Amino acid sequence: MLNANSKSKIFILDTNVILHDHTCIYQFQDNDILLPITVLEELDKFKRGNDLINFQAREFTRLLDEIVGDELFNGGKSLGKGKGKLRIETGKPFSEELKASFREDIPDHRILAIADYASKTYPDRKTILVSKDINLRMKAKSLGIQSEDYKTDQVTDENVLDKTITTLENFDDRLIDLLYEQGSFAIEEIKSEFKPEANECFIFKGNNSSVLARYDAKADRIFRVEKKTAYGIKPRNAEQTFSLNVLMDPEIKLIALTGKAGTGKTLLALAAAIEMHKSFDQILLARPIVALSNRDLGFLPGDASEKINPYMQPLFDNLGVIKHVFNPRSQEYQKIEELQKEERLVITPLAYIRGRSLSNSYFIIDEAQNLTPHEIKTIITRAGEGTKMIFTGDLQQIDSPYLDMKSNGLAYMTDRLKNQDIFAHINLLKGERSYLAELASNLL
């Protein structure tokens, strides 16, 4: 039983919070947690399947079993030293206000009934419903129940969401000349309070010249960034030039490429991977399957491969762009065909990656803004020796109903790993797909 005299808070968790992070019950310090029995019912529906959301449901069920063991669970269970209690709350009757407001007996309303019951049973304690569902939070607030989003893994530095390439005007022409002559200079050469992040990119503009550069934290030097071509794909702007530079740097093992549609994120990553194919055993391209218009895979015709292909088509499209740079009879075109035939270049749904150990692989994860922080962590921990991982995505185009710009995995990873010497983040701003695509992206 929860301590009615405690000054700690009571948090009531919605199902989507657990599906977002199965370890969430340990993130509420010394506060108590009420888990509605309805949530366990809903989790049961998600236990079967190969998607990461199914993995979260199974892991939470196992975690709950470890906590409870063979003990009865009606009095609550301590979550450990410095933590509060966890208690499963059985269904509660709807108050008259709930009955008048919500006619349907659905899981969300049963959770509200428990939140309403807890707030009245423990009037001296603050009761908070935690949900990723904005609509449920609004319903709770309309009943006078405090409600909030799950904020544990949200971005703390919002600058990462719209990061731009730093341009330094009136830069010392002598140092620019030094970059062209020697390729680099020590950071101490810049006589100012200049503290760049690891692998941060710059445009230095002097009175007579300009140069693209990147800071190498290991060497503690500024290096010139040259414009390079990757398997027939030429960078069209400074951001794409920086992107190819970090994509083809063997010392940088983890990269985030963000930007709106048409900026070339996936195309550049794939071109760099094929350019470096001799250095890796396999090139993997994957993306999460986010069904649109509630069209679940099970409703689509065909076998597993035919069901999945429509979701993978954008990756095949990017591969087609690279192939069409070359004549079908050319060695470059034939090499791509050979890599695919030998399964050294594989396009696959992200769910098929879980459980694998990826050694010496070039791994591109597209549409990463639709992944949760825990899913991103699960993917990165698959990396074995010699593996390079690239996450691409548009932070403005999130398809998951329970993620936003601050809580999605791509933004979270970028925020938490900035300034690590093996990590680089490039935010591409200028669309290069076509004038029409750029116009639509900016105005619609």
N, C-alpha and C positions, 0 to 999 in steps of 0.2 A: 504494500500500500504506500502511496506517496505521502510524504510528510507535509501535513497541512500547515505547519508552522514555519516551514522553510521559506527563506526570502529568495530562493532561486526561482527561475522561471520554469514554466511548463511548455514544452514545444510539442506540437502535434504534427506528425509528418504525413504528407500526401504521397501517393504511390510514385508519382513522377520524380520526386526527390531521390528515392531509393534507386530508381532506374537510371538516374543521372549519376549517382555515386553510391555504391553499395556500402561504403564505409562511413556514410553520413552520420550514423548514430554516435560516432566518436568525436564529432566536430562541434559539440554544444557545451563544452567545458563541464562545469559542475551542475548544469541544469538538468531537470528530469525530462524524459521523452515518453509521450503517449503514442502508441502505435495502434490505430484503429483496426479492428478485426477485418473491416472492409478492405483495408490495404493488403492484408494477407490473401484475401480472396482474389483481388485483382492481380497480385504478383503471380498467383497460380496459373493465370492465363498466359503469362509471359515466359514461363519456365522452359517451354519447348521451342527449339529453333536454333539457328546458327548465327544470328545477328548478335552484335555486341550488347544490345538491350536485353536479350535473352540470357546472356552471360551474367549481366548485372543481377538479374532476378534470381538466378541459381546461386550466385555467390552470396547474396544477402540471406537466402534461406539457409545455406550452410553455416553462415556466420551466426544466425539466430539460434541454430541448433547447438553450436558450440557454447554460446552464452548460457543457454538454458540447461543443457545436459538432461539429466533425468529428473530435475526438480520441477515442482509445480510452479506455474508462472502467474499465479493470481495476485501475488503480493508485490510484484516488481522485482527486478534483478539489477544489482549494481553493475555498472559498466567498467568499474575499476577505480583505482586510486585517483582522486581528484576529479572523478566523473560523477554524473548523477545516476538516477535509476531509469531503467527501461521497463515499461509496463504495456502489455497488450490490453487494450480497452474493448470490451464487448459492445455490441450495438446498444444504442440508447434511444428512447422514444423521442419523437419530434415534439418540440415545444409548440404552443399555439401559434407563436410568431412564425416558426418554420413551416407549419402546416399551411398558414395563410399565404406565405410567400412562395413556397415551392410545392407544387402539387405532385410532382413525380418522385417516386421512391427510387433514386439512382445512387450509385456509390458516392458521388460528390456530396450529395445532400446528407447521406449517412455520416460522412466525415464531419460535415458541418454540425450535425446533431451532437456528435461526441465533443467537438470543440465548444459548443454551446453549454453542454453538460459540465465540462471541466471548468470553464470560466465561472460557473455558478457554484460548483462544489468547492472550489478553492478561490474565494473572492479576494483573499489577501495576497494572492500570487498572480503574476502576470502570465496569462495564457496566450500563446502565439501559434497560429496555424502557419506552417511552412509549406509552400507549394510553388512549383514552377508554372502553374496554370494561372494566368492573369485573371481570367474570368472567375475562377473559384476564389481568388483573393478579394475580388470586388464583391462577391456575394457575402463573404465573411464580414467584410467591413460594413456592409449594409445592415448586418445584424448586430453591429457593435463589437465584433470579435476582431482582435488585432491579428493582422496577417502580413507576411513578408515573403520575399523570394529567398531561395537558398543562396547565400552570398559567399560561402566559404571559398569557392574557387573562382571568384570573379576578378577581372582585371583591376589592379590598383592604380596603375599608371596609364591614364587614358591617352597619353601621347602616342602610345604604340598603335592606336587604332587608325591614326591619320598621319603617320610618320612620313616626312618628305626628305629628299636628299638635301643635306646641308650645303648651301652655297656661300662661300666666303669671298666677299668683294674686296677690292683693293689689296689683294694678297701680294706678298713680296715676289716680284718678278725673278729675283735671284733664286728663290727656292723652287719656283716653277721650272726655271732653266735647269736646276739641279736634278729635278725629277726626270726631265727629258734626257739629260746627259748620263746620270748614274742609275736612274730607275727608282731611287729611294733616298730618304734622309731621316736622321734621328728626330724623334718628336721634340727634343730640346731645341731644335733649330727654330721652332715657332716661338717667338718671344712674347708669350701672353698666357693668360689663364686658360689654356687649351687642354681639355681633358676628354678626348673622344672615347666612345665605347668600342669594345672589341669588334673589329670588322666593320666599323662604321665607314660609309662612303661619303666622298666630298667632291664638290666642284670648286676648284680654286681659280679665281679670276683676278688677274693682275691688270696693269695698265696696258700691256702690250700682248699678253697671251693668256691662255687658260689651260687647265689640265684636269683630268679625272684622276682621283686618288682614293686609296683605301688604307685604313689604319690596321696594322698587324700587331696585335697585343703581345704575342709571343716574342717577336723581335723588337717590339716597342719602336717601330718605325712606320713612316708613311711611304707607301709604294704607289707608283704610277699604275693606273689601270689602262691597259691597251684595248682597243677595239678588236675583238676576235670573232671569227665565224665558227659556228658549231654545226657541222654536217650540213652545210649549205644554207643554214639559217643565219642571216646577218642582223645584228642589233640595229634598231631604227632610232633609238634615242639613248640618252645617258643612263636611264634606269635599266634598260635592257642590257646595256654594256656592262653595268655593275652586276646584273643578275648572272650573265654568262661567266663573269670573272669568278664569282664565288661558287657557281655550279661546277666549274671545272677545276677548282682548287682542291687537291686531295687532302689538305689539312683541315678543311671545314667539313665536318661530318653531318651537321644538321642545319637545314635551311628552311626559312619560312618566306614564301613569295606571296604577298597579298596584293590585291588590286581589283578593280572592277572588271566586268566582262570585256574581253577583246584586248587586254593589255599584253597578252602573250605569255602568261605565267606557265601554263602547262606545255605549250609549244617549246619554250626555251628550255625547260627542264628535260623534256624528252630529247631534244636535239643535243643537249650537252651529254645526256646519258649515252646516246648512240655514238657520239664522238669519242667517248671514253670507254667504249665497250670492251676493249682489250684489257682494261684494268679490273674488270669485274666479271664474276662468273655468270651473273644473271641481272637483267634489267626487269624490274617489276613495276607495273602501273596499276594502281588500284583506286577505287573510289567507293564511298558508302552508297548503298542503295536507299535512296529516299523516295518513296513512291509518291507521285503527285495525284491529286483528285481522288485520294483514297483507293487507288487501284493497286491493291496488294498483288505481290508476285503470283500468289496462288490462283488468281483470277485470269492471269494471262495464258494464252494458248501455248502449246509446245512443251518440250522437255526443259530441263534446268538451264541448259545452255541457251536455248531460244528465248526463255523468259528473261534471262539476264542481259542478253546482247543489247536491247534498247537502252539500258542504263549505262552500258559501257561505250555506246556509240561515240560520245564526245572524245573519248581517248583514241578510238580508231580514226576519227576525223583529224586529230592532230598528227597522228602517224601518217595519214594520207597526205597532209600538207608537206611533210618532210620528203616523202617518197616522190611527190610530183615535182620537186626541185630538180630531180635527176631523170635522165632518160631510162626507161625500163630495162634497157640493155646494158646500162652502165654498171660498174663494179659496186658503186655506192648503193644503188637500188637493189642489186642482187644480194648485197651483204645484209640489208634489212630483212629481205625474204628468208635468207639463211638463218638469221638470228631467231625469227619467228618459228621457222620449221624445226629448229633444234631446241625450241622452248627456252632460249636464252633471253628472249624478249617476250614477256608474258603480260597480257592485260586481264585483270581478274577482279572480282568483287572483293572488297576489303574484308568481308566476313570470312573469306577462305584463308586469310593470312593468320588469324588468331591460332595460337598454339605452335606455330612454326618458329624455328630459329633461323634467322636470315644472316648468313655469313657471306662476306665479300659480294654484297649485292648493292645495286643502285636502285633505291626504292622511292618511287614517286607516289604520293598520296594526294589525289585531286579532291576538290570540294571539301577540304578539311574543316571549313567553318561549320559543317553539319555534324561534327564530332564533339562529344563532351570532353572535358579535361581528363577524366579517368580513361576514356577510350584512347586519347592521344598518348597518355602514359603507357597504356597496355601495348600500343603499337611500337613505341620507341624502345621499350624493354625487350622487343623481339630482336633488336639489332645485335648481331655478332661482330666478330673481328672483321675489319675492312669494309663494313657497310656504311653507305652514305644515304641519308634520308632527306627527302624534300617534301614539304607540305605546302600545297598551294590552295588558295581560296579567296573568295570575295566576302569580306566582312559585312557588306551591305546586302548580301543575298543569302539569307539563312532560311532554309526550308523547314527545319525542325521547329515545331510549335513551342518547345520548352527551352529554346536557346535564344540568346540575343547577342549583341555586339560585345558585351562585357563578360558573358558566361560561356561562350563557345570555346572549344578546345584550342583552336588555332590562335585566338587572341591570348588565351591563358598561357600557352606555351611561349609565345613571343614575349609576353610580359615577364615570365619567370626565368627565362633563359638568356635574356639580353645581357650583354657584356661577358658572356662566356666565350673563351677563345676558339671553340670549335663550332660556334653557332653564328649564323648571319641572318639578318632580316632585311629584305628589300620590299618596299611598297611601291608598286608600279601605278602611276597616275594617268599616263597618256595612253589612250586606246589606239591600237594600230591595226585592228582587224579590217576596218573600212571607215570611210567618212560617215556612212549611214549608221553603222554600229556605234560610233563615237557620239553622233548626234543624239541617238536614242538613249544612250547611257547617261548623257548629261541633262537632257531635257524632259525625259519621260519618267 
